[in-house]
């Protein structure tokens, strides 16, 4: 199989277990899920699918010299996501931590045929679903990892139109040092917080009015969107129309509420004279920037 990734180019896939997993309905379902959690027509940036993300993570892990087991874990690490990804965290919980899917991964895999494929190739669900075992795939903020690097690069390419040549320069500087990834990332803006909050509100309204059900979130995003768009509910239509705008800004017509979004940032480790040093310790201005945005994030946003 050839995967044509917008960052890594055409990649030939020949590992039997990867080929089988790529054909499963659980992985293919991710093609219909936006990685940002909000479909393009309701978001202020052009996005990409969660399928593109997980296959990209898998490819990046291979480039970094990860084991086949870690590559498999990378491909499956988001397979348990609900439709609309982290927006669902805002629907079924307070949303700030955005960790709902991670808690469901092992349970989700065990309920599908994915478990049979894993066992066929002598891989274990408990290991595959445990991100702590795969330091190249998953690292706690503020460290870098393949998951964080892939979505940062794809965001630069899809949303900001950064030229592929510049992104390739970033990739060339990417280093695997004793299972640690060194790179650079960027933070989300206020617009993202607003859109997560508003879109989750539209979904909550639809759930409350029984226009959709929780089980619908295990189907495609388009399935739920059609239900929302075909409904005659004024609150939902107002929110969707608002989300179509390029810029939202502060909205006073909706209830005033202080909201919080997970503080996604990085403080990469740099190999300096044979030891790893955080960028914030090398560049004081970078440390000040992180501290400033951390304080802003802790205060939350009034919407």
C-alpha positions in Angstrom: 0.0 0.0 0.0 1.2 3.6 -0.8 0.2 6.3 1.6 0.5 9.8 0.2 1.0 12.0 3.2 1.0 15.8 2.8 4.1 16.1 5.0 6.1 12.9 4.5 5.2 12.3 0.8 4.6 8.9 -0.7 5.3 6.1 1.7 5.2 2.4 0.9 3.7 0.3 3.6 4.6 -3.4 3.6 4.4 -4.6 7.2 1.6 -7.3 7.2 0.0 -6.1 10.6 -0.1 -2.5 9.5 -1.7 -3.5 6.2 -4.4 -5.4 8.0 -5.1 -2.7 10.5 -5.4 0.0 7.8 -8.3 -2.0 6.2 -10.3 -2.2 9.4 -13.5 -0.2 9.8 -12.2 1.3 13.0 -9.2 2.8 11.4 -11.0 3.8 8.2 -13.7 5.5 10.3 -11.0 8.1 11.2 -11.1 9.4 7.5 -14.4 11.0 8.3 -13.2 12.7 11.5 -11.6 16.1 11.5 -8.4 16.2 13.6 -9.3 19.7 15.0 -12.6 18.3 16.2 -14.6 20.8 14.2 -15.3 20.3 10.4 -13.6 22.8 8.1 -16.8 24.8 7.2 -17.2 25.6 10.9 -13.6 26.2 11.7 -11.3 29.2 11.1 -8.6 27.1 9.6 -8.4 24.4 7.0 -7.9 21.1 8.7 -7.1 17.4 8.0 -8.6 14.1 9.0 -7.7 12.1 12.1 -6.8 9.3 9.7 -4.1 11.5 8.2 -2.9 12.2 11.6 -2.6 8.6 12.9 -1.0 7.4 9.7 1.4 10.4 9.8 2.3 9.5 13.4 3.0 5.9 12.4 5.2 7.1 9.5 7.1 9.6 11.7 7.7 6.9 14.3 9.2 4.7 11.6 11.5 7.6 10.5 12.6 8.0 14.1 13.5 4.3 14.3 10.7 3.2 16.6 9.9 -0.5 17.0 7.1 -2.0 14.9 5.1 -2.3 18.2 5.4 1.4 18.8 4.4 2.1 15.1 1.3 0.0 15.6 0.5 1.9 18.9 0.9 5.1 16.9 -1.6 4.0 14.3 -4.2 3.0 16.9 -3.6 5.6 19.5 -6.6 7.7 18.4 -8.9 4.9 17.2 -11.3 5.3 20.2 -12.0 8.9 19.6 -15.6 10.0 19.4 -16.8 11.9 16.4 -15.6 15.6 16.7 -12.6 14.3 18.7 -11.7 16.6 21.6 -14.9 18.6 21.2 -16.7 15.5 22.6 -14.7 16.1 25.8 -16.5 19.4 26.1 -19.8 17.7 25.5 -19.5 14.8 28.0 -17.3 16.5 30.6 -15.8 19.9 31.4 -13.6 19.6 28.4 -10.5 21.3 29.7 -8.3 18.2 30.0 -9.4 16.6 26.7 -8.4 13.1 27.7 -11.7 11.2 27.2 -10.6 9.0 24.3 -7.4 8.0 26.0 -9.3 6.5 28.9 -11.4 4.4 26.5 -8.7 3.0 24.2 -8.1 -0.4 25.7 -11.8 -1.0 26.3 -12.6 0.1 22.7 -10.0 -2.1 21.1 -11.2 -5.2 23.0 -14.7 -4.7 21.7 -13.6 -4.9 18.0 -11.8 -7.2 15.6 -8.6 -5.1 16.1 -7.8 -7.4 19.1 -7.8 -10.5 16.8 -5.4 -8.8 14.4 -3.1 -7.8 17.2 -3.1 -11.3 18.8 -2.5 -12.8 15.4 0.8 -11.0 15.2 1.7 -11.6 18.9 0.9 -8.0 20.0 -0.9 -7.3 23.3 -3.8 -4.9 23.7 -2.8 -3.9 27.2 0.7 -2.8 25.9 -0.6 -1.2 22.6 -3.1 0.9 24.6 -0.5 2.0 27.2 1.1 5.3 26.0 3.6 5.3 28.9 5.4 2.3 27.2 6.1 4.3 24.1 8.2 7.5 24.7 8.6 8.4 21.1 4.8 8.3 20.5 3.6 9.9 23.8 5.2 12.3 26.2 3.6 14.5 28.7 3.6 18.3 28.0 5.9 20.1 27.6 8.1 17.4 26.0 7.9 16.6 22.3 6.7 13.3 20.9 5.6 12.0 17.5 2.0 12.7 18.2 2.6 16.3 19.0 5.1 16.9 16.2 2.8 15.4 13.5 -0.2 17.5 14.3 2.0 20.6 14.6 3.5 20.0 11.2 0.1 19.3 9.6 -1.3 22.4 11.2 1.5 24.5 9.8 0.9 23.0 6.3 -2.9 22.8 6.2 -3.9 25.8 8.3 -1.1 28.2 7.8 0.0 27.3 4.3 3.7 26.9 5.3 5.7 25.7 2.3 6.6 22.0 2.3 10.3 23.0 1.8 10.3 24.8 5.2 8.5 21.9 6.9 11.1 19.5 5.5 13.8 21.7 7.1 12.0 21.1 10.4 11.9 17.4 9.8 15.7 17.3 9.0 16.3 18.9 12.4 14.1 16.3 14.2 16.3 14.1 16.4 15.7 10.9 18.4 18.1 10.9 21.3 17.7 8.0 23.6 13.9 7.8 22.8 13.5 11.6 23.2 12.3 13.8 20.4 13.7 17.3 19.9 11.7 19.8 17.8 9.6 23.0 17.9 5.8 23.4 18.3 3.3 26.3 18.4 0.3 27.1 20.6 -3.4 27.4 20.0 -5.2 30.8 20.0 -8.3 32.2 21.5 -10.3 31.5 18.4 -9.8 27.7 19.0 -11.1 27.9 22.5 -14.2 29.8 21.4 -15.0 27.3 18.6 -14.5 24.3 20.9 -16.9 25.8 23.4 -19.5 26.9 20.9 -19.5 23.7 18.9 -19.7 21.6 22.0 -22.7 23.8 23.1 -24.5 23.0 19.8 -23.9 19.3 20.4 -25.1 19.5 24.0 -28.3 21.3 22.9 -28.9 18.6 20.3 -28.3 15.8 22.9 -30.7 17.5 25.4 -33.4 17.9 22.7 -32.8 14.3 21.6 -31.9 15.4 18.1 -28.8 13.1 18.4 -27.8 10.4 20.8 -24.5 9.5 22.5 -24.3 6.4 20.4 -24.2 8.6 17.3 -20.7 9.8 18.3 -19.4 6.3 17.4 -20.5 6.9 13.8 -19.2 9.5 11.3 -19.1 13.2 11.9 -21.1 13.7 8.7 -23.9 11.6 10.1 -24.2 13.9 13.1 -23.7 17.1 11.1 -26.6 16.2 8.8 -28.8 15.8 11.8 -27.7 19.2 13.2 -28.0 21.0 9.9 -31.4 19.6 9.1 -32.8 20.4 12.4 -34.9 23.6 12.7 -33.6 24.4 16.1 -32.8 28.2 16.2 -30.1 27.9 18.9 -28.2 25.3 16.9 -28.5 27.2 13.7 -27.3 30.4 15.3 -24.2 28.7 16.6 -23.4 26.9 13.3 -23.8 30.2 11.3 -21.5 31.9 13.8 -18.9 29.2 13.4 -18.9 29.6 9.6 -17.3 33.1 10.1 -13.6 33.5 9.6 -13.3 35.3 12.9 -15.6 35.0 15.9 -14.2 37.3 18.6 -16.0 37.7 21.9 -19.7 36.7 21.8 -22.0 38.5 24.3 -25.3 36.9 23.2 -24.3 33.6 24.7 -24.1 33.0 28.4 -21.0 34.6 30.1 -18.8 31.8 31.3 -15.2 31.4 32.1 -13.8 28.4 30.2 -10.5 26.6 30.0 -8.7 24.7 27.3 -5.8 22.3 27.8 -2.6 24.3 27.7 -0.8 22.6 24.8 2.7 23.8 24.6 6.3 22.5 24.3 9.6 23.2 25.9 11.8 21.1 23.7 15.0 19.5 25.0 18.1 20.3 23.0 21.2 18.2 22.8 24.0 20.5 24.0 27.5 19.3 24.8 26.3 15.8 25.3 23.4 16.6 27.6 19.8 17.6 27.2 18.8 21.1 28.1 15.3 22.7 27.8 15.0 25.6 25.4 13.6 27.7 28.2 16.9 27.5 30.0 18.8 28.6 26.9 16.6 31.4 25.8 15.1 33.5 28.6 12.6 35.2 26.2 11.1 31.8 25.4 10.7 31.1 29.1 8.9 34.4 29.5 6.6 33.7 26.6 5.6 30.3 28.1 5.0 31.8 31.6 2.9 34.6 30.1 0.6 32.2 28.1 0.4 29.8 31.0 -1.0 32.6 33.2 -3.5 33.6 30.5 -4.6 30.0 30.1 -5.0 29.5 33.9 -7.3 32.5 34.0 -9.4 31.0 31.3 -11.5 32.9 28.8 -14.8 34.7 29.3 -17.3 33.8 26.5 
